[in-house]
């Protein structure tokens, strides 16, 4: 069953702070560069507006492939709080970002990668 877009607001974030968060919290599994390789997680270049589970060459969970999500700031705001709660069955082994400012900054960074 598709996961509907959440009715949440997303604060504006700081791209530079988001880049630092990406480097410390995400880069061990993900790449966010155009044409970058998949790692333990898929490449996140141009994730905003992309359908979940569609990066070529990455073995997604059924939960991710069947989520129906078109990644948006709102989906990421809730997903990044607790990925396993938002998308039960995901293979992502990340506890989440508890601070709303960190999520806003990371989302701003991901928005810059397109």
N, C-alpha and C positions, 0 to 999 in steps of 0.2 A: 504494500500500500504506500503510495507516495507520501512523503513528509511535506506538509504544507508550509509555505513561508510564514515564519513567526511574526506576530504583531508586536514588534519591539522597536525601539529607537536605538540608533547606533551613534555614539558621540563622535565628533571629528577627532582624528588621531594625528600623531606626529610621525611622518614617514621615517625620519632618522632614528627616533626611538624604536619604532617598529622594526627597523633593520637590525638593531642591536638585540631585540627580543628574538627575532627570527634566528640570528646567529647562535644565541645561547640555548634556545628552546626547541628549534625546529630543524636547523641545518644538519644535525647528525643523521636525520632520516630523509629530509627533503631538500630539493634544489629548487630555486626560484628564478633561474636564468633561462632565457630563450634558448631552446635546443639542448638544455641541460639534461643529463641522464637521470633516470629514476634511481632512487636508492631503496632503502627499506620502505619508504613511502614514495608516492608519485611526484613527478615534477609539478610545481605549483605555478609556473609561469602562466599568466592569463587565466587564473582560476575563476575570477569574477565573471559570471555570465556563462560558464562552462557547465555542462551536465556532469553530475557526479558519476564517477566510475568509468571515465572515457579516455584516459591517457593511454595511448598505444604502448603495448609492451609491459604494462603493469598488471599484476594479478590481484585484482580487487576482490573483496569479500562480496558475497551475494547481497548482503545488506546495503553496501555502498552502491553496487551496480543497479539495484532495484529501488533505490530510495526516491527516484524521481526528482531529486533536488537539482535545480539550476542554481549554482552557488551565487550568493548575493551577500552583501554586508549583513543583512538580517539573519540569514542562515548561519553565517560564520560567527556572528555574535553569540548565538545560543550553542552552536556546535563546539566552539572553543572553550566554553565553560566546563563541559563534561562530554567529550565525544561519545563515550560508550552509552551514556544515558540518552543522548539525542539520537544516536543511530545504533540501537542494539544490534550486536553482531559484527560491528566494524572491527577490523584487525588493528586499528590504530591504538597503540599502547602509550597513550599520553593522558595524564591525569587532568589536564585542562589548565586554563589561565583563570585564576580566581578574581583578579583585579580588573574592573571594567576599563580602566585606563590602559592597561596592557593589551587587552583585546582590541580596543579602539586603535591603538598604535600599530599593532600587528595587521589589522584589517587595512589601515591606511597604507602600510608597506605593500601588502599584497595587491592593493588597487594600483600601486605604482608599477607593478610588474606586468605590463601588457604592451 
